[in-house]
Amino acid sequence: MDILSLITDRDRLDFSQNLSITRNYMGDTLFPDQKTENLEAEFYRLSDGLSLPSMAMVHAFDSEAAIGTRPTLEKVTIEKLLIKEKINQSERVQLYLSRGVSENTALEYVYDDMGRLAEAVKTRTEVAKMEALATGAVTVKENNLDLKIDYGVPAANRKKVSWASADADILGDIQAMVDTAKAQGKTINRVFTSTKIVGLMRKNKGIQTAMYGTNGIGTFVSNGQLNQLFVDMFGITISVNDEMYKYEKADGTFETKRYFPENKFVAATVSAAGSVGTGLWGVTPEELEYGQYSAKSSQQYITITQWATPDPVAVWTKASGLFVPVIPDPSGLVIATVTTA
């Protein structure tokens, strides 16, 4: 079965351009995906704070308009994250055929493999989005790379709190986070955390007292009640992310990991559209090989390519994407690391 002759460049391009990357991920809501031909320029445009309203001054008639100022952009060193994965599909196809699969069915399996490779690229972008939210940075230490994108979250916005004890002043700590944001002109309206942290809050004496009075210590607090208390006290809602993904370790074994760290409590200024940033995609070298950027290219987030090698004889299939999360308002994040034991 000759994969390269059965699946043409046109087929692979159509597959890439019609591959939806919409998922039910928290990161896709908080960092909606956007494709640009000029990734670095768009990164700086999105990061310059223009999404935040700035007040103009009232003038007398016939007076000269005051000269506006562009927001000062903290220096951010952008690292383009080229995410890719490949497999030897010759081995795959031979495995399918040896198990009685027809050539037509094997071709469907080839497309399934292409979809799985694309999903691996998409998963890596979700990992990056959640890391940006949870830490204010994206760190890459894999595949012989060692790089970091630091979005410039102010030092005052980074907190360390201990909520292991039921006597911990959780409400006071959260009020301090809200006040930290207010001092910078930001209004916190959502917090992101884990089920473990929510469990500590529900067992907290201060929270139980706030809900039931001094005689209510030890009384059960539901998730709904906790959310309502946060709305009433701080005007914020709680969002939990316990989703997991798997990755391959250096020894070839697989391990599961959380998208959002279990010990993080992040208070955020979320826009009316529900976002804290943008998931910015660019044009990969593999995509450039297909031709010039076009209207359809704006929907081509992940590119599928295939090629043959003579020694060893193999047909390789690869999915690739160029991606970086953007946080235009790092002062709108207050990131707490929680001691839970």
Secondary structure, DSSP 8 states (H G I E B T S, - for coil): --HHHHS-HHHHHHHHHT-----S-HHHHHS-EEE-SSHHHHHHHHTSSTTS--------TT------------------EEEEEEEEHHHHHHHHHHTT--HHHHHHHHHHHHHHHHHHHHHHHHHHHHHHHHHSEEEEEETTEEEEEE----GGGEEEEE--STT--HHHHHHHHHHHHHTTT----EEEE-HHHHHHHHT-HHHHHHHH-GGGTT----HHHHHHHHHHHHS-EEEE---EEEEE-TTS-EEEEESS-TTEEEEE---TTS-SSEEEEE--HHHHTT-S--TGGGG--SEEEEEEEETTEEEEEEEEEEEEEE-S-GGGEEEEEEE--
